[in-house]
Amino acid sequence: MALSTTLTLSQVSLSLVLFFFTSLPPSYATSSFVHANSQQSRAEKLIRSFNLSPKDPVNIVKGDNGGFVSGKIVEKEFSFFGDSGPSIEDLGHHAGYYSLPNSKSARMFYFFFESRNKKDDPVVIWLTGGPGCGSEIALFYENGPFHIFNNLSLAWNDYGWDQGSNILFVDQPTGTGFSYSFDDTDIRHDEAGISNDLYDFLQEFFKAHPEFIKNDFYITGESYAGHYIPALASRVNQGNKENQGIHINLKGFAIGNGLTNPVIQFPAYPQFALDNGIITKAEYDDISKSIPKCEQAAKTCETQGGQSCEYALNICENIFNSILSIAGDINYYDIRKKCVGSLCYDFSNMETLLNLQNVKSALGVSDDLKFVSCSTTVYEAMVQDWMKNLEVGIPALLEDGIKLLVYAGEEDLICNWLGNSRWVYAMEWSGKNAFETSQTMKFVVDGVDAGSLNSYGPLSFLKVYEAGHMVPMDQPKAALQMLKSWMEGKLST
Ligand SMILES: *[C@@H]1O[C@H](CO)[C@@H](O)[C@H](O)[C@H]1NC(C)=O
């Protein structure tokens, strides 16, 4: 019953794709839906909204542990271009599995694309959000080496981030994409579990590719990765300081349209919606009345954790849902767009391609494994993590000279630039005042204003024009230039 109810609401839920899901706006909810407004129905919506249809909610495989050897990496080179392209060796495209040591039998899948430019380019890891969505969404639709056509042919992406980096795309947390386990206790629930897994993976990755250890290293990603990225940056920095294993040459981390500091970002929704003409002043006044309740609940989550965090998420989501109930069929990843029919964003080509037997075999993926683009199970397991404030570890990283770039496409509602700007400006660190008073500069691409930039020392905030939630998809050239000049320390020159 809940299922068919949500299906009739598809016009709204379809716009809601990938990286985030939320409950439906109250005015669209029938009473039967309100009762079914569980994590499960929230998660199911994410799948439908992206035109994604994984058969299974998560990659937990039945059987014994399949010869699990803790800490082992198994990697192969592959080519999606067949005989028509460069040789497999020249291409430097790798796909692999890493057996997570702190698990019963979890295997983490990743792609590694060597730079098309030069091997001593930085190593970059990209993390897609969800929580629970595979990084292949970025690989094929944002900043990966190739784009995918409707006939499932691939073409080089001129603005793939492998034009300026050696880039890793990882399916995580466990259960996402082609990552899997035989044991459902391997599903992660918090940033500690996630960042430890990624840190262990990076250690083994650099052991397998020692020629890249000396390269600069950057952590990047989008949306819910606004949680993963600072957590991983802190974990890597800690490992370096404590001389754990290989020193990872961490130089910076970049968060794109992320969710990092919820107690600031949720209350920014009404202002952003008012400024962009999505709601009226009267509606703004009305919706803003729920802000204190949200802030209170979010603060309780920070001190008490556990169930109180799930409660805070439910409370704070009401702000967003109230706006959506007024906005109707708006695409809340890009407010310039309406979400009509099922084509808001359609990532089904990726799913079809990755489930082809010859593709799986080229990637070293077992034929009986299905690609889980966004896992409902992984999403649900993270509900107590959403409202956590991941800004808390960032000042220490800045003081250690590790750079942070927060960038945001200005047309995104769900992780809008305003909320991101607010937490970046509110952050307490030694450069706070200098950052606050920094002059706003133009970010120019091909002689055209592509964004506005504030910068001081290791901290930069970039608002990207004419882009929604997925900046590298909407402004591929600007996104590549942003990455390269930021890594070179030239973003503000
Ligand atoms: C697939 O589609 C693209 C774009 O429409 C086209 O250029 C290409 O030739 C097609 N490939 C095949 C094998 O049909």
The ligand as a Tripos MOL2 file, in Angstrom:
@<TRIPOS>MOLECULE
LIG
   14    14     1     0     0
SMALL
NO_CHARGES

@<TRIPOS>ATOM
      1 C1         26.1880    5.5630  -30.4250 C.3       1 LIG1
      2 O1         25.6410    6.8780  -30.3380 O.3       1 LIG1
      3 C2         26.5870    7.9150  -30.6240 C.3       1 LIG1
      4 C3         25.9020    9.2580  -30.3440 C.3       1 LIG1
      5 O2         24.6400    9.2910  -30.8710 O.3       1 LIG1
      6 C4         27.0960    7.7740  -32.0380 C.3       1 LIG1
      7 O3         28.0560    8.7900  -32.2960 O.3       1 LIG1
      8 C5         27.7430    6.4030  -32.1900 C.3       1 LIG1
      9 O4         28.1550    6.2090  -33.5230 O.3       1 LIG1
     10 C6         26.7840    5.2890  -31.7930 C.3       1 LIG1
     11 N1         27.5130    4.0290  -31.7800 N.am      1 LIG1
     12 C7         27.0400    2.9140  -32.3100 C.2       1 LIG1
     13 C8         27.9160    1.7100  -32.2330 C.3       1 LIG1
     14 O5         25.9620    2.8740  -32.8600 O.2       1 LIG1
@<TRIPOS>BOND
     1     1     2 1
     2     1    10 1
     3     2     3 1
     4     3     4 1
     5     3     6 1
     6     4     5 1
     7     6     7 1
     8     6     8 1
     9     8     9 1
    10     8    10 1
    11    10    11 1
    12    11    12 1
    13    12    13 1
    14    12    14 2
@<TRIPOS>SUBSTRUCTURE
     1 LIG1         1 GROUP 0 **** ****
